[in-house]
């Protein structure tokens, strides 16, 4: 399983202190690219997002594809991005699966993206698992429950937030943070879903 980490203090921490785990299995920014903020400004914000990807295409391995954008309607040439694997957020099984299929037909490698937040999807996890015939990505893992689901149902990739590694004050302790990232890597590699000693979600919520 791949662990993506978006642009954040955690991604910089991994590059500086845990580079031996880069691509094995950690993909910190810019290897994993998900600039949500760039996509929220307007309906055409995806144009700037994709153009930034073109500039960074030699640095990025995996990127979240812009929401709702059909490839044949994109106002950006996607061909220069063939080296990037896209995670396509599936908000609707009826409307968004076609985006994946179209990208595949153009020669892209893709993941079907399952949104951790139910507000951004119109289906259940069981619906998703039944419908998807390909690589699966769990978007925005931030709790023990979400991590357990990703492991139990053999998702091929996840991207994490700092919340899954403990309380805010704990993440400021570099030694402790390093140990918690190592434990996460071990659990992911072993695909065990019990004894997650570092994932005290109740404490996380209280500590923020």
BALUM-344021 format. One line per 5 residues: number of its first residue (from 0); their letters; for each residue x, y, z of C-alpha. Coordinates in Angstrom, 2 decimals, always signed. Example, Ala and Ser with C-alpha at 12.3 -4.5 7.8 and 13.67 -1.06 7.14 Angstrom:
2
0> as> +12.30 -4.50 +7.80 | +13.67 -1.06 +7.14
//
This chain:
208
0> xxxxx> +0.00 +0.00 +0.00 | +1.19 +3.49 -0.91 | +0.94 +6.26 +1.69 | +0.59 +9.70 +0.15 | +1.30 +12.86 +2.13
5> xxxxx> +0.19 +16.21 +0.76 | +2.09 +19.47 +1.13 | +2.39 +19.97 +4.88 | +4.87 +20.05 +7.77 | +4.64 +16.25 +7.76
10> xxxxx> +5.80 +15.97 +4.14 | +8.82 +18.18 +4.87 | +9.54 +16.14 +8.00 | +9.63 +12.90 +6.00 | +12.03 +14.34 +3.41
15> xxxxx> +14.34 +15.68 +6.12 | +14.33 +12.89 +8.70 | +12.89 +9.77 +7.05 | +14.11 +9.86 +3.46 | +14.86 +6.12 +3.56
20> xxxxx> +11.10 +5.54 +3.48 | +10.41 +7.74 +0.47 | +8.69 +5.57 -2.15 | +8.85 +2.71 +0.36 | +5.96 +3.25 +1.09
25> xxxxx> +5.78 +7.02 +1.78 | +5.07 +9.44 -1.06 | +5.45 +12.92 +0.44 | +4.74 +16.07 -1.57 | +5.58 +16.63 -4.40
30> xxxxx> +5.63 +12.88 -5.15 | +1.99 +12.95 -4.04 | +0.25 +16.09 -5.25 | -3.09 +17.29 -3.91 | -3.47 +21.06 -3.88
35> xxxxx> -7.12 +21.25 -2.81 | -6.91 +24.96 -2.16 | -6.10 +25.62 -5.81 | -9.30 +23.92 -6.89 | -11.72 +25.77 -4.63
40> xxxxx> -11.46 +29.27 -6.06 | -13.62 +28.80 -9.17 | -15.03 +26.24 -11.61 | -12.08 +26.86 -13.93 | -9.47 +26.65 -11.18
45> xxxxx> -8.60 +23.16 -12.40 | -6.85 +24.78 -15.37 | -4.21 +26.35 -13.15 | -4.00 +23.14 -11.13 | -3.25 +21.04 -14.21
50> xxxxx> -0.79 +23.60 -15.55 | +1.10 +23.47 -12.25 | +1.20 +19.71 -12.65 | +2.71 +20.15 -16.09 | +5.48 +22.27 -14.59
55> xxxxx> +6.08 +19.71 -11.82 | +5.51 +16.59 -13.92 | +9.08 +15.36 -13.43 | +8.65 +15.55 -9.65 | +5.12 +14.18 -9.23
60> xxxxx> +4.35 +10.47 -9.26 | +0.72 +10.49 -8.09 | -1.78 +13.34 -8.18 | -5.42 +13.81 -7.32 | -7.36 +14.51 -10.50
65> xxxxx> -9.60 +17.62 -10.48 | -13.16 +16.92 -9.37 | -15.87 +16.47 -12.01 | -13.63 +17.33 -15.00 | -14.16 +15.10 -18.02
70> xxxxx> -10.82 +14.68 -19.83 | -12.24 +15.49 -23.26 | -13.65 +18.75 -21.90 | -10.51 +19.82 -20.02 | -9.10 +23.09 -21.36
75> xxxxx> -5.57 +21.81 -20.79 | -3.57 +19.32 -22.84 | -3.30 +16.23 -20.63 | -0.74 +14.43 -22.79 | +2.34 +15.86 -20.99
80> xxxxx> +0.99 +14.32 -17.76 | +1.13 +10.68 -18.90 | +3.93 +9.93 -16.43 | +1.61 +10.82 -13.52 | -0.84 +8.35 -12.00
85> xxxxx> -4.16 +10.01 -11.18 | -6.45 +9.43 -8.20 | -9.95 +10.28 -9.42 | -12.33 +11.35 -6.60 | -15.57 +9.42 -7.01
90> xxxxx> -18.39 +11.59 -5.66 | -21.07 +9.71 -7.59 | -20.91 +6.18 -8.95 | -23.28 +7.24 -11.72 | -21.34 +10.29 -12.91
95> xxxxx> -17.66 +10.01 -12.02 | -16.74 +6.48 -13.05 | -16.75 +7.68 -16.67 | -13.84 +10.02 -15.83 | -11.74 +7.02 -14.80
100> xxxxx> -12.66 +5.08 -17.91 | -11.86 +8.00 -20.18 | -8.46 +8.53 -18.56 | -7.74 +4.82 -18.96 | -8.66 +5.00 -22.64
105> xxxxx> -6.11 +7.81 -23.02 | -3.37 +5.65 -21.54 | -3.32 +6.98 -17.97 | -2.84 +4.82 -14.91 | -5.55 +5.61 -12.40
110> xxxxx> -6.97 +4.89 -8.97 | -10.64 +5.09 -8.01 | -10.74 +7.55 -5.13 | -13.03 +6.84 -2.17 | -13.78 +9.93 -0.06
115> xxxxx> -13.38 +9.40 +3.67 | -15.91 +12.19 +4.34 | -19.43 +10.98 +3.53 | -20.47 +14.54 +2.68 | -18.50 +14.23 -0.55
120> xxxxx> -20.00 +10.99 -1.86 | -23.48 +9.66 -2.58 | -22.78 +5.97 -1.87 | -21.57 +3.61 +0.84 | -18.24 +1.83 +1.07
125> xxxxx> -19.94 -1.44 +0.12 | -21.41 +0.23 -2.97 | -17.94 +1.45 -3.91 | -16.30 -1.94 -3.44 | -18.93 -3.65 -5.56
130> xxxxx> -18.71 -1.08 -8.37 | -14.96 -0.62 -8.66 | -12.94 -2.94 -10.88 | -9.44 -1.57 -10.52 | -7.02 +0.08 -8.12
135> xxxxx> -8.59 +1.76 -5.08 | -7.40 +4.82 -3.14 | -8.77 +5.94 +0.24 | -8.75 +9.75 +0.24 | -8.06 +11.70 +3.42
140> xxxxx> -7.40 +9.05 +6.07 | -7.41 +10.80 +9.44 | -8.84 +8.27 +11.92 | -8.10 +4.75 +13.10 | -11.42 +3.56 +11.71
145> xxxxx> -10.61 +4.87 +8.23 | -7.18 +3.26 +8.31 | -8.71 -0.04 +9.41 | -11.15 +0.10 +6.50 | -8.38 +0.83 +4.01
150> xxxxx> -6.39 -2.15 +5.27 | -9.31 -4.53 +5.61 | -10.55 -3.91 +2.09 | -7.12 -3.93 +0.44 | -6.96 -0.39 -0.83
155> xxxxx> -3.89 +0.13 -2.99 | -3.18 +3.60 -1.65 | -4.16 +6.12 +0.98 | -3.26 +9.69 +1.77 | -3.07 +10.72 +5.38
160> xxxxx> -3.51 +13.81 +7.50 | -1.45 +14.48 +10.61 | -4.44 +13.61 +12.81 | -3.87 +9.89 +12.30 | -0.46 +10.23 +13.97
165> xxxxx> -1.66 +11.65 +17.25 | -2.33 +14.90 +19.04 | -1.03 +18.20 +17.75 | +1.37 +18.61 +20.68 | +2.72 +15.08 +20.13
170> xxxxx> +3.39 +15.77 +16.46 | +5.62 +18.67 +17.51 | +7.95 +16.17 +19.19 | +10.18 +15.04 +16.32 | +11.34 +11.83 +18.01
175> xxxxx> +7.81 +10.78 +18.88 | +6.51 +11.71 +15.44 | +9.23 +9.62 +13.80 | +8.29 +6.60 +15.90 | +4.61 +6.99 +15.06
180> xxxxx> +5.31 +7.22 +11.35 | +7.45 +4.08 +11.61 | +4.65 +2.26 +13.40 | +2.20 +3.35 +10.71 | +4.55 +2.01 +8.03
185> xxxxx> +4.90 -1.28 +9.86 | +1.13 -1.69 +10.26 | +0.51 -0.87 +6.62 | +3.18 -3.25 +5.38 | +1.90 -6.04 +7.61
190> xxxxx> -1.75 -5.16 +6.92 | -2.70 -5.70 +10.53 | -5.72 -3.85 +11.86 | -5.37 -4.54 +15.57 | -3.35 -2.94 +18.35
195> xxxxx> -2.97 +0.47 +16.75 | -1.40 +1.90 +19.85 | -0.62 +5.24 +18.28 | -4.08 +6.02 +17.00 | -5.87 +7.46 +20.02
200> xxxxx> -8.53 +9.32 +18.10 | -10.39 +10.60 +21.14 | -7.17 +12.16 +22.40 | -6.47 +13.60 +18.98 | -9.79 +15.43 +18.94
205> xxx> -9.29 +16.79 +22.45 | -5.74 +17.89 +21.73 | -6.49 +20.01 +18.67
//
